[in-house]
Amino acid sequence: MSGRVVLIGSIAVVFGACFWAQGHWTESTPTVVSAGAVPQRIVTMAPSVTETVFALGLGDRVVGVSDFCSYPPEALDRPRVGGFLNTNYERIVGLDPDAVILLESSGRDSSAFRKLGLPVLQLNHLSVDGILASIEKIGTACGAEADARTIVSDIRRRLDRVAEKTAGRPRPRVMVAIDRTLAAGTLQDVYITGRDGHIDRIIELAGGQNAYRDGHARFPVVSQEGILKINPEVIIDLAYGLAGSDADQATIRADWQCLPEVDAVRRGRVYLIADDFATVPGPRFILFVEKLARLLHPEVDWNG
């Protein structure tokens, strides 16, 4: 299997599988773990789900995680149960879970779990509101309501601070690249953040505006000509972090020099972000908002 296919599979998982399902996915009514006994043996089927469960202090109940889960470090020693494309149902059944928590965009998996008699809790991580609601939903299902309220309250407080700092300031046009061929000396097959997804909202929360305004594809692929047409004032390149590349960052950034006419390139406002919180739609999305806000608005006194 090529590295390119592996990378795109990784993106499908961390972005809630909507990379594959864009244009075909519609949110459904979630299947909720029934009221009664609090789950004690949990399997988490996406990195953002795992991160949320651990953030709520429920890590000791996690008995299995997806292949792509790497945060927090404590999750690394949990049994692996496959991913969106290769779910290992036999292993999951063998772990005897009393709750399987997955994303709504993994709809085909939820029916399989139900047929196996496994309780399922589905979450929506396609939006910022969905991420916040999922924290409370897991907290309610797992008896961690107070911790959930604390986490959500802290995130909202930090969002309010960013909003206050950026209020009334110009909102630069931002293009976020999530996948592309790296260190090629040029730009090929650039997948960017489109409309309606959680990163589109994160750009707004950070005091910017999505430079891509055409259509409603979540992850459109654009050519060099398309990038020239979009002409972003700021480019955020997440592909470096997703690929886990060993290439020098300066070499990766140099790929963008093939488009010197683009405002972001001409003004030196191309930024690489390799932090995993930028690609996992879990509770640490607030770190992405704060980091992006600092990049978009360097004129702000963020320490004050």
N, C-alpha and C positions, 0 to 999 in steps of 0.2 A: 504494500500500500504506500502511495507516495506521501511525502511530508505535507504536501498541499492538502490532500484529502484529510489527513489527520488533523491539520490545523483547522480546517473548516468544520470538522466534526467537533473540535473543542469549542469553537465559537458557537455552534448550535447548542451546546450544553450550557455554557456560561451565560448566554443571552436567552435562556429559556426555550431553546429549540425554535424560536421564531425566525431565526436565520433561514432555516429550511422551509418553514411554513408561511413565510411572508406572502400576503395576498390570498392565502387560503385559510388562515386561522381565524376563527371567531370565538370569543370567550363563551364558555358554557357555565351552567350552574355547577359550582364545585360539589364534589362528594365529600361529606364531612365525617370524620370519625364520630361515631355515635356517642351520645352522652352516657356517662356511667363511670366505669373504672378509668382512672388516669393512666395513659399509656406509660409503660415502663421499659419496653423494648422497641426502639424506633429505628427504622431504616429511612435514610434521607437520599433522595434520588437526583439531587442537583447541588452544585457548589453553593448557590445562594441559600438553599434550604438548610444545608449543613451549617453554614455560617450563622444563620438565624437561630437554629436550635442551640448551638453552643453559646451564642451571645445571651440567650435566656437562662444560661446555667444548667442546661439539660444534657450536657455532653456525656455524663455518665450513663445516660439511658440509650445512647446511640450504639446499636449493635452492627450496623452496616451502612456504608456510604457508596456513592457512585464512584466510578473510576477516576473522575476528574476533580474530586474534592481534595484540596490541599491546605485549606485554612479552616480553623486554626491548626497549628502543628499537631495538636492532640488527635485530630481526625486522621492523621496519616497512618496510625496503627490499627484503624478499624478495618474489618473485612470489606473487600471490594465486591460490588454486586453488578458491575457493568455500567452502562450508560444509556443514553437515549436510543442509540442504534443497536445495542447489544445487551439488553437487560438479561441478567442471569436469574430467571425466575426460580429455578431449582435451588440455587444457593439462598435466595431470599426466603423461600419457604423453610429451608433448613435452619435459618436463624430464628425462626419462630417469633416474628415481630407481632406486636399488638397495635402497631400503627406504621403505615408506609406514607411518608410525606413527599409529595412530588408537585410539579408545576402543572397548571391547567393546560399549558401548551403541549404536555405529554399525554394528551387525551387517549391515545391508543393504548398506552400502558395502563391507565386507570381501569379500563374495562377488564383487562387481563388479571389485574390484582383482585378485582371484585369476584371474578369467576373462581379464583383460588381461595376465596373466603377471607381475604386479608382486608382489615379496616384501612381506609384510605382518607387522607386529608390533602386536598388540592389547594394550591396557592396561585395567585396571579402576581407575577413579577414583571409584567410587561409595562408597568407604569410605576411612578414614584408613590402614588396613592396606594397602589396594590402592594408595594413592598411594605409600607407602613401598616396597612391593614393585616398583612400576613403575620407580622410580629405579634399583633394582638390576637390573631386567630390561633396561632400556635400556643400563645400564653394561656388562652382560655381552654383549649383542648387538653393542655398538659399541666394545668394547675399552677401556672406561673404568671398570673394576671398582673400582679404588682410589678414584677420585673419587666414585663412587656410595656406597661404604662410608663415606667421610668425611662426605658430606652426610647420610646416614641417621643416622650416629652423632651428629652435631651436633644434628639435630632431636630425637632421643631424649633427649639430654642436656638440652635446653631444656624438653622436655615433663616430664622428671623434676623440674626446678626448679619449674615451675608446680605440679606435684602436691604437692611438698614445702611450698610456700608456702600452698596452699589446704587442706591436709590438716586434717581435724577442724573445718572451718568450715561454717556453714550454706550449703546449696547453693540459691541463689535460683532460682525458676521463671522461665525465659527463653522469650520468643517472638521468633523471628527472622522478620521480614517480608522477602520477597525481591522482591515485585512488587505494585504497587497504583497506582491513579490518584493522581497527585501534585498537591498544591496545590489541591485541590478544596474545601477548607473542611470536608470530611467524609471518611469512609473508605469506599472502594468496592473490591470485588473484591480483597481482600487475600489474596495467596498467601503461605503461611508454610512454614517448614521442618517437615516431619512426622517420622516415625520412620524409623530404619534408614539414613538417608543420612549423608554425611560431616559435614555441619554438626551433625546430632544428636550425633555423637560429639565434635565440637569443643566443643560446649556443655559436655559432661561433662568433657572434658580441661581446660577453663577454670575448673572448679569450680562449674558450675551444673547445672541439670536442665531438660530440654525441658518447657515448660509444656503442650505439646500431647501428650496421652496416648491419643487415640482412634484406633484403627485403625492401618494401616501405610502410608498414602499418603505418598509422599515430599514432595509439595508440595500439601497440601490448600488449598482456597480457603475462607475463613471470612467470615462476615457480622459486622456490629457485635454482634449478639446472641451470635454464636459467640465473639467476643473477650471479651465480658463473662463468658461461661461459663468460658472458659479462665482469665481474670483473672491475667495474668502479673505477676510482681513487677518484671521488667525487660523492656523491648522494645528490640530491635535492628532498626533499619530499614535494609536494604541497598538498597531500591528507588531511593533518591536517586542512589547511585553507578552502578547499572546503567543508569539512564535518561540519565545524563549531563546532568541538568537544569540549566538556568541559574537556576532559581528560588532565592530566598533560603532558606537552611537553616532560619531561624526560621519562615518561612511553611510549609515542608514539615513541620516538627515540630508546628506549630500544628494540622495536620489531626487529630492524636490527641486534641486537647482536646474533641472531641465525645464522648469516653468518660471523663469525669472520675471515674466510679466505679471504673475499673480501677486496681489498685494501682500499676502502673508510672507511669501518668499522674498520679495523685494525688501520688505521691512524687517526681515530676520525674526518673524514671529511664527516659526514652525517649531513645535515642542513635542518631544517624545515623552510619553508617560508609560512606564513599564510596571507600575504598581497594579497588583491584581484587583484591588478594590475598584479600579476604573472599569473593569470588565465583568465583575460579578454583581448582579443586582440584588445585593443583600443589605443589611443594616449599615455596612461601612460605605455605602454610596455617599454619605455625608462627607467623607474624606475627599472624594472626587469633587464634590461641589466646592469645597473649601480650596482645594488645590487649583481647580480650574478658575475660580474667582480671582485668586492671586495672579494667575497668568494673564487673565483678561484685563485686570485692573491693577497694574503695578503701581499706579499713582496713589492708591489707597494706603493709609496707615493701618495695616492689618494687626499690628501689635498694640494699637491704642484701644 
